[in-house]
Amino acid sequence: MHLPEPKNLPYKALLADIEKGLIKIPQFQRDYVWSKERAAGLIDSILKGYPIGTFITWKTKETLRVVKDLGGVELPPVPEGDFAEYVLDGQQRMTSLFCALKGVQIKRGKKVDDFSEIYIDLNADEHQQIVLIDISGLEEGSFIKLKDLISFDLNFLQKYQQFFPKITEYSQTLQGYNFSLIEVKEAPLDVATEIFTRINVGGKALSLFEIMVAKTFDASEEFDLSEKFEALVNRLREVSYDTISDATVLQIIALVIGKECKRQNILRLEKKRFIEEWSKVASAIESAVDYFRGYYRIPVSKLLPYNSLLAPFAYFFYHHKDKPLANKQLLLEDFFWRVSLGGRYSSSVEGKLAQDIKRIDQILSDEQPSYDWAIDTSAQFIKDNGSFNAGRSYVKALLCIMAYQEPKSFIDGSVVHISNDWLKQANSRNYHHYFPRAFLRKQGLGDDHSNHIGNITIVDDFLNKRKIGAQAPSVYMSKFAEQNPELETHMGTHLIELQEWGIWEDDYNAFLTKRCEKLSEEIRKRLVLREQDKNAQQSVNVEDLDELALEADL
């Protein structure tokens, strides 16, 4: 790799290179945010001969997605086959120079900043501010516009005869100013972006997606990753699956191309191949979403135990265009629940995805993969580990099992509407404590007892909550029973049985035990049980459960 090389660029050459399209600002830079006042301060430093810091550029033939214009001035593309200099450090300063000296207008929301309204105070001495934006206190004829300093003619100078020496001096200072530049030559993209990230320590680190948007941009192919990703998310929004992250999409492409998805694998993806694969990968993601919604009946993406689950499933559908049937269906389901209930993607996701792709390859070949983690399916495990937090993958997996039943309203049996917007927090409108927390508090049981997945049902909005409040289950269920002759059937869709579950006796422990047993049964239906899973279960007999129930009461 070439070492960074310091060089000086006179003002004229700098501006000319920007106008020719040779100096570019990559898209991963932030928007131009400097105020007119700050730009005036920068020019003031130049006229006083002060250093204004070094620009760092990256010289390369790579074509990146760039800021297409500076302050509304449209700039040409990089000439064919030419090197471009991408600004890694100094974007705000360079844009300020360009906008101030060209006198352009910049729209910021409803406000327009007119950079032609930057002035030189011709009466100011070197200890005062020479470059101003407010001239309200100055006499007519004692100031000129900054942009006139570069392109004045003799007629113009006639008006400012007394200031002729000063104007000439300022003009020469500005046009003769040497900008300090450090050029990083022909380094790979990951090195250039690493330099950018390190320079911008105070700012927000570059995301991998921002880098890949810059890298994969191709005008001739009309490929803009940022726009393609947005279009995909908009399509998924129609089916409430728009919470997919850009990182997951990049991982899927890397897994499809090279079966590895670490940062360096993604950065090394070849642009041409990336563009070729995009539409096939986007289609595979949509097939995976259809499958989650249809076969697993997970209505919204917020319920997915992990966003990353889309990766192995999109990989599957990339290689298998039809819906999986028979054995493949069984093995995929086993895979889904093992990942979800086993907390698989809570850490080291990239490494685990690479391992799991091998498992998906086995499923594609109708082979049963082996797993190096077991699932304890016992009711006791659910009871011990079911503390309700809507962010936990284990809890989300159980919520998915509840959503699968297509729960019906307690009141009239209408289908409960589950919405991504409603699932943003644990006290969401969609979650209802069957034994109300306020009721259990009166029994002396704290939220650590009531806030359990076994006590959660999925309901619509506040309808049930308003009707229920802090009432005992026996009280509010009696009222619903009067209104709804089908109540027993409808409660089945919540995996709750009304008889012999302690509901009419308001016995929370009996209810929680029964509900955990029901959830345990549902988990077992979804797994291809192995010896290791049976060994994971502690043998719990009825006396133990009674003891545990007593402890919970104390």
C-alpha positions in Angstrom: 0.0 0.0 0.0 1.2 3.5 -0.8 2.0 5.7 2.3 -0.1 8.8 2.7 1.6 11.7 0.9 1.4 15.4 2.0 0.9 18.0 -0.7 -0.2 21.5 -1.2 -3.0 22.6 -3.5 -3.4 26.3 -4.4 -6.9 27.7 -4.1 -7.5 27.9 -7.9 -6.5 24.3 -8.4 -8.7 23.1 -5.5 -11.8 24.8 -6.9 -11.0 23.8 -10.4 -10.7 20.1 -9.4 -14.0 20.3 -7.5 -15.7 21.8 -10.6 -14.1 19.2 -12.9 -15.5 16.4 -10.7 -12.1 15.2 -9.6 -12.5 16.0 -5.9 -15.6 14.3 -4.6 -17.4 14.0 -1.3 -18.5 10.4 -0.7 -22.1 9.8 0.3 -21.2 8.3 3.6 -20.2 11.8 4.8 -22.8 13.6 6.8 -24.9 16.5 5.3 -23.4 19.9 5.1 -24.2 21.6 8.4 -21.9 24.6 8.8 -23.6 28.0 9.1 -22.8 30.9 6.9 -21.2 32.5 10.0 -18.8 29.6 10.4 -18.0 29.7 6.7 -17.2 33.4 7.0 -14.9 32.6 9.9 -13.0 30.1 7.8 -12.4 32.6 5.0 -11.4 35.2 7.6 -8.6 32.8 8.8 -7.4 32.3 5.2 -7.2 36.1 4.6 -5.2 36.4 7.7 -2.9 33.7 6.6 -3.8 31.3 9.4 -3.7 27.6 8.9 -7.2 26.0 8.5 -6.2 22.4 9.0 -5.3 19.6 6.6 -7.7 17.9 4.2 -7.3 14.2 3.9 -8.3 12.7 0.6 -8.3 9.1 -0.8 -7.1 8.8 -4.4 -8.6 5.9 -6.2 -10.3 4.7 -9.4 -13.1 3.1 -7.3 -16.5 4.6 -8.2 -18.3 5.5 -5.1 -21.8 7.0 -4.6 -21.1 10.6 -4.0 -22.8 13.8 -3.0 -24.0 14.8 -6.4 -23.9 18.6 -5.9 -22.3 21.1 -3.5 -24.8 23.6 -2.2 -27.1 23.2 -5.2 -24.2 23.5 -7.8 -24.4 20.3 -9.9 -21.0 18.8 -10.4 -19.9 16.5 -13.2 -19.1 12.9 -12.7 -15.5 11.8 -12.5 -14.1 11.7 -16.0 -13.9 8.2 -17.4 -10.8 6.3 -16.3 -9.6 9.2 -14.2 -8.6 9.0 -10.5 -11.0 10.7 -8.1 -10.0 12.2 -4.8 -12.6 11.4 -2.2 -12.6 13.7 0.8 -12.2 11.7 4.0 -11.6 14.6 6.3 -12.5 18.3 5.7 -15.9 17.9 4.0 -17.5 20.8 6.0 -14.5 23.1 5.4 -14.3 22.2 1.7 -18.0 22.7 1.1 -17.9 26.0 3.0 -15.0 27.3 0.8 -16.9 26.2 -2.3 -20.2 27.6 -1.3 -18.8 30.9 0.0 -16.6 31.6 -3.0 -19.3 30.6 -5.5 -22.0 32.5 -3.5 -24.5 29.6 -3.8 -27.8 29.2 -2.0 -28.4 26.2 0.3 -31.9 25.0 1.2 -32.2 23.7 4.7 -35.7 22.7 5.3 -37.8 25.8 4.7 -34.9 28.1 5.3 -32.5 29.2 2.5 -28.9 30.2 3.4 -27.5 32.6 0.8 -23.8 32.3 0.8 -23.4 35.2 -1.6 -24.2 37.3 1.4 -20.7 37.0 2.9 -18.9 40.3 2.9 -15.4 41.8 3.3 -15.2 44.7 5.7 -12.6 46.9 3.9 -12.1 49.1 7.0 -11.2 46.2 9.4 -7.6 45.7 10.4 -5.9 42.4 11.0 -7.1 42.2 14.7 -10.7 42.6 13.7 -13.1 40.3 11.9 -12.5 41.0 8.2 -15.2 38.6 6.8 -18.8 39.3 8.0 -22.3 38.2 7.3 -23.9 41.2 9.1 -23.2 44.6 7.4 -26.0 46.6 9.0 -23.5 48.8 10.9 -21.2 49.4 7.9 -21.1 52.4 5.6 -22.0 52.0 2.0 -18.8 51.6 -0.1 -16.8 50.2 2.8 -17.5 46.5 2.1 -17.7 44.2 -0.9 -19.1 40.7 -1.4 -16.6 37.9 -1.0 -17.4 36.4 -4.4 -16.5 39.8 -6.0 -13.0 39.5 -4.6 -12.2 36.7 -7.1 -13.8 38.1 -10.2 -13.6 41.9 -10.2 -12.9 44.1 -13.2 -11.5 47.7 -13.5 -15.0 49.2 -13.6 -15.7 47.5 -10.3 -12.5 48.8 -8.8 -13.3 52.4 -9.8 -16.0 52.3 -7.2 -13.5 51.2 -4.5 -10.5 53.3 -5.5 -9.4 54.1 -1.9 -9.4 50.4 -1.0 -7.7 49.3 -4.2 -4.4 48.1 -2.5 -6.4 46.2 0.2 -8.7 44.5 -2.3 -5.8 43.4 -4.5 -3.9 42.1 -1.4 -6.9 40.1 -0.2 -7.5 38.7 -3.7 -3.9 37.6 -4.0 -3.9 36.1 -0.5 -7.0 34.1 -1.2 -5.9 33.0 -4.7 -2.4 32.2 -3.6 -3.4 30.3 -0.4 -2.0 26.8 -0.4 -4.3 24.2 1.1 -2.6 21.4 2.9 -3.7 18.0 1.7 -2.7 14.5 2.7 -3.4 12.0 0.0 -4.0 8.3 0.7 -3.2 6.7 -2.6 -5.1 3.6 -4.0 -5.8 2.1 -0.6 -8.6 -0.6 -0.5 -12.0 0.7 0.5 -12.0 -0.8 4.0 -8.7 1.0 4.7 -10.1 4.3 3.5 -13.2 4.0 5.5 -11.2 2.9 8.6 -9.2 6.1 8.2 -12.4 8.1 7.9 -13.9 6.4 11.0 -10.7 7.1 13.1 -10.5 10.7 12.0 -14.2 11.3 12.9 -13.8 10.0 16.4 -16.1 12.6 17.8 -18.7 11.9 15.2 -20.8 8.9 14.5 -18.9 5.8 13.3 -19.6 4.8 9.8 -22.0 1.9 9.5 -21.1 -1.0 7.3 -24.2 -0.2 5.3 -23.1 3.4 4.6 -19.8 2.0 3.3 -21.5 -0.6 1.1 -23.9 2.0 -0.3 -20.9 4.0 -1.4 -19.0 1.0 -2.7 -21.8 -0.7 -4.7 -23.1 2.4 -6.3 -23.2 2.0 -10.1 -24.8 4.7 -12.3 -24.7 2.7 -15.5 -26.5 -0.3 -13.8 -28.8 2.2 -12.1 -27.9 0.5 -8.8 -28.2 2.5 -5.6 -28.2 0.2 -2.6 -29.8 2.9 -0.4 -32.8 3.2 -2.7 -33.0 -0.6 -3.3 -33.0 -1.3 0.5 -35.7 1.4 1.0 -37.9 -0.1 -1.7 -37.5 -3.5 -0.1 -38.5 -2.1 3.4 -41.5 -0.4 1.8 -42.7 -3.6 0.3 -42.2 -5.4 3.7 -44.0 -2.5 5.5 -47.2 -3.6 3.6 -47.1 -6.9 5.6 -45.8 -5.4 8.9 -42.3 -6.8 8.4 -40.4 -3.5 8.0 -38.2 -3.8 11.1 -35.5 -5.8 9.1 -32.1 -4.1 9.6 -29.8 -3.1 6.8 -27.1 -5.2 8.6 -29.2 -8.4 8.3 -29.6 -7.8 4.5 -25.9 -7.4 4.0 -25.3 -10.6 6.0 -27.8 -12.5 3.8 -26.0 -11.3 0.6 -22.6 -12.3 2.0 -23.9 -15.7 3.1 -25.4 -16.4 -0.3 -22.2 -15.4 -2.1 -19.5 -16.8 0.3 -21.2 -18.5 3.3 -19.5 -16.1 5.7 -20.9 -12.8 6.9 -18.3 -11.0 9.1 -17.6 -7.3 8.4 -14.4 -8.1 6.4 -16.3 -10.7 4.3 -19.0 -8.1 3.5 -16.4 -5.4 2.6 -14.6 -7.7 0.2 -17.8 -8.6 -1.7 -17.2 -7.8 -5.4 -19.4 -5.0 -6.6 -20.5 -6.7 -9.8 -21.5 -9.9 -8.0 -23.3 -7.9 -5.3 -25.4 -6.1 -7.9 -26.2 -9.4 -9.7 -27.4 -11.1 -6.6 -29.4 -8.2 -5.1 -32.8 -8.9 -6.8 -32.6 -12.7 -6.1 -31.7 -12.0 -2.4 -34.5 -9.5 -2.0 -36.9 -12.0 -3.5 -35.6 -14.7 -1.1 -36.1 -12.3 1.9 -39.7 -11.8 0.8 -40.3 -15.6 0.5 -38.9 -16.0 4.0 -41.2 -13.3 5.3 -44.2 -15.0 3.5 -43.2 -18.3 5.2 -43.0 -16.7 8.7 -46.4 -15.1 8.2 -48.1 -18.1 6.6 -46.7 -21.3 8.0 -45.6 -20.1 11.5 -48.3 -17.5 11.6 -46.0 -14.8 13.0 -48.1 -11.7 11.9 -45.5 -9.0 12.5 -41.7 -8.7 12.5 -41.5 -7.3 16.1 -42.6 -10.8 17.3 -39.7 -12.5 15.6 -37.4 -13.8 18.3 -34.4 -12.5 16.2 -34.3 -10.3 13.2 -31.3 -12.4 12.2 -33.6 -15.5 11.7 -34.4 -14.0 8.3 -30.8 -14.8 7.2 -30.8 -18.6 7.3 -34.4 -18.7 6.0 -33.7 -16.3 3.1 -30.6 -18.4 2.4 -32.9 -21.5 2.3 -35.4 -19.8 -0.1 -32.6 -18.5 -2.3 -31.7 -22.1 -3.0 -35.2 -23.6 -2.8 -37.7 -21.6 -4.7 -40.8 -23.6 -3.6 -42.4 -23.9 -0.2 -40.7 -26.7 1.8 -42.8 -29.8 2.3 -42.6 -33.0 4.4 -39.1 -33.6 5.8 -37.7 -30.2 4.9 -40.6 -28.4 6.6 -40.2 -30.5 9.7 -36.4 -29.9 9.9 -36.8 -26.1 9.3 -39.3 -25.8 12.0 -37.0 -27.7 14.4 -34.2 -25.3 13.4 -36.4 -22.2 13.9 -37.5 -23.1 17.5 -34.0 -24.3 18.5 -32.5 -21.0 17.6 -35.4 -19.0 19.2 -35.7 -21.0 22.4 -31.9 -21.6 22.8 -31.0 -17.9 22.8 -28.8 -18.7 19.8 -28.3 -15.2 18.2 -27.9 -13.2 21.4 -24.2 -13.0 20.8 -21.5 -13.6 18.1 -24.2 -13.6 15.5 -21.9 -13.6 12.4 -20.0 -16.7 13.5 -23.2 -18.6 14.4 -24.9 -17.7 11.1 -21.9 -19.1 9.2 -22.3 -22.4 11.2 -26.1 -22.4 10.8 -25.8 -22.0 7.0 -24.1 -25.4 7.0 -27.2 -26.7 8.9 -29.5 -25.2 6.3 -27.4 -26.8 3.5 -28.0 -30.2 5.3 -31.8 -29.4 5.4 -31.7 -28.6 1.7 -30.3 -32.1 1.2 -33.0 -33.6 3.4 -30.4 -34.4 6.1 -31.1 -33.9 9.8 -28.5 -31.5 11.3 -27.0 -32.0 14.7 -27.1 -29.3 17.3 -24.6 -28.6 20.1 -27.2 -27.1 22.4 -30.2 -28.7 23.9 -33.7 -27.4 24.6 -35.3 -28.0 28.0 -39.0 -28.3 27.0 -40.3 -29.0 30.6 -43.1 -26.9 32.1 -40.8 -26.4 35.1 -38.1 -24.7 32.9 -40.7 -22.3 31.5 -41.9 -21.6 35.0 -38.3 -20.9 36.2 -37.3 -18.9 33.1 -40.5 -17.2 31.9 -40.0 -13.8 33.5 -41.8 -11.5 31.0 -39.7 -9.1 29.0 -40.9 -8.6 25.4 -37.3 -8.1 24.3 -36.1 -11.6 25.3 -35.9 -14.1 22.5 -37.2 -17.0 24.7 -40.3 -14.9 25.6 -40.8 -13.8 22.0 -40.7 -17.5 21.0 -43.5 -18.2 23.4 -45.4 -15.1 22.2 -45.1 -16.5 18.6 -46.6 -19.8 19.8 -49.5 -17.8 21.3 -49.9 -15.7 18.1 -49.9 -19.0 16.0 -53.3 -19.8 17.7 -54.8 -16.7 16.2 -56.2 -15.5 19.5 -59.8 -14.4 19.6 -61.3 -11.6 21.7 -62.7 -12.6 25.1 -65.8 -10.4 24.4 -67.0 -11.5 21.0 -64.5 -13.9 19.4 -63.2 -11.4 16.8 -59.7 -12.0 15.7 -57.1 -10.0 17.7 -55.2 -7.5 15.7 -51.5 -7.7 16.4 -49.5 -4.6 15.3 -45.8 -3.8 15.3 -46.6 -0.3 16.7 -48.3 -2.0 19.7 -45.4 -4.3 20.5 -42.8 -1.6 21.2 -42.9 -2.0 24.9 -43.6 -4.6 27.5 -46.7 -2.9 28.8 -47.9 -2.8 25.2 -51.6 -2.7 24.3 -51.3 -6.3 22.9 -50.2 -7.9 26.2 -52.6 -8.5 29.0 -51.9 -10.1 32.4 -54.6 -12.8 32.7 -54.4 -12.6 36.5 -54.2 -8.8 36.7 -51.1 -7.4 38.4 -53.2 -5.1 40.6 -55.3 -8.1 41.7 -52.2 -10.1 42.6 -50.7 -7.2 44.5 -53.7 -7.3 46.7 -52.9 -11.0 47.3 -49.4 -9.9 48.4 -47.7 -11.1 45.2 -45.3 -8.7 43.6 -44.7 -8.1 39.9 -41.9 -10.6 39.8 -44.7 -13.2 40.2 -47.4 -11.7 38.0 -45.0 -10.6 35.2 -44.6 -14.0 33.7 -45.0 -15.3 30.2 -47.4 -17.9 31.6 -49.7 -15.1 32.8 -49.7 -13.2 29.4 -52.4 -13.3 26.8 -52.4 -11.4 23.5 -55.5 -9.1 23.3 -56.8 -6.2 21.2 -56.0 -2.7 22.3 -57.4 -1.7 25.7 -60.8 -3.2 25.2 -60.2 -6.1 27.5 -58.1 -4.1 29.9 -60.8 -1.5 30.4 -63.3 -4.2 31.1 -61.0 -6.1 33.4 -59.1 -3.6 35.5 -58.0 -5.1 38.8 -60.8 -7.7 39.0 -60.3 -11.3 40.0 -60.3 -13.7 37.0 -63.4 -15.4 38.4 -65.3 -12.1 38.4 -64.4 -10.8 35.0 -64.5 -14.2 33.3 -68.1 -14.7 34.7 -69.1 -11.4 33.0 -67.5 -12.4 29.7 -69.2 -15.8 29.9 -72.6 -14.1 30.1 -71.8 -12.0 27.0 -70.0 -14.7 25.0 -71.5 -18.2 24.7 -68.4 -19.4 22.8 -66.0 -18.2 25.6 -64.6 -21.6 26.3 -63.7 -22.1 22.7 -62.2 -18.6 22.4 -60.1 -19.1 25.5 -58.6 -22.2 23.8 -57.1 -19.8 21.2 -55.2 -18.3 24.2 -54.0 -21.7 25.3 -56.2 -21.4 28.4 -58.7 -23.9 29.6 -61.5 -22.6 31.9 -62.1 -25.8 33.9 -59.7 -27.2 36.5 -57.1 -24.5 36.0 -57.8 -22.6 39.2 -59.5 -19.7 37.3 -62.9 -19.9 39.1 -61.0 -20.2 42.5 -58.6 -17.3 41.6 -55.7 -19.7 42.3 -52.8 -18.1 40.5 -50.3 -20.9 41.2 -52.6 -23.6 39.8 -53.2 -21.4 36.7 -49.5 -20.7 36.1 -48.6 -24.3 36.4 -51.2 -25.5 34.0 -50.4 -22.7 31.5 -46.7 -23.6 31.6 -47.6 -27.2 31.0 -49.7 -26.2 28.0 -46.8 -24.1 26.6 -44.4 -27.0 27.2 -46.8 -29.2 25.1 -46.8 -26.7 22.3 -43.0 -26.4 22.2 -42.6 -30.2 22.0 -44.9 -30.3 19.0 -42.5 -28.0 17.2 -39.2 -29.8 17.8 -37.7 -33.0 16.5 -36.9 -34.2 20.0 -33.4 -35.7 20.6 -31.8 -37.5 23.5 -29.9 -34.4 24.5 -33.3 -32.5 25.0 -34.6 -35.3 27.2 -31.4 -35.2 29.3 -31.7 -31.4 29.6 -35.0 -31.8 31.5 -34.8 -32.2 35.3 -37.2 -34.9 36.3 -39.8 -32.9 38.2 -42.5 -34.9 40.1 -45.8 -33.7 41.4 -44.6 -33.3 45.0 -41.8 -31.0 43.8 -44.3 -28.9 41.9 -46.4 -28.6 45.1 -43.4 -27.4 47.0 -42.6 -24.9 44.4 -46.2 -23.7 44.4 -45.9 -23.2 48.2 -42.7 -21.2 47.9 -44.4 -19.0 45.3 -47.2 -18.3 47.8 -44.9 -17.3 50.6 
